[in-house]
Amino acid sequence: MIPNTGTEPFSLYDRVYNGRFSPDGNLYYCGSQSDVRIFDTTDPYEWQLLKEQDGIGIRWTVTDMDITPC
């Protein structure tokens, strides 16, 4: 939930183990039991999903991650 707005930028049905904004605040990435997602958060009210990597069926959970410029 975005504070004071009632807006939910995205939904996950599995446990989220981590999430972090990039240093400039324009990206948010998170890892759950089922996938890893990267969002463009340039507009804080309209997050855009940039990349999603499924992890279902391979029996792993991402418990820590970081991001670097490409």
Buried (B, 14 or more C-beta within 10 A) or exposed (E): EEEEEEEEBEEEEEEEBBBBEBEEEEBBBBBBBBBBBBBBBEEEEEBEEEEEEEBEEEEEEBEEEEEEEE
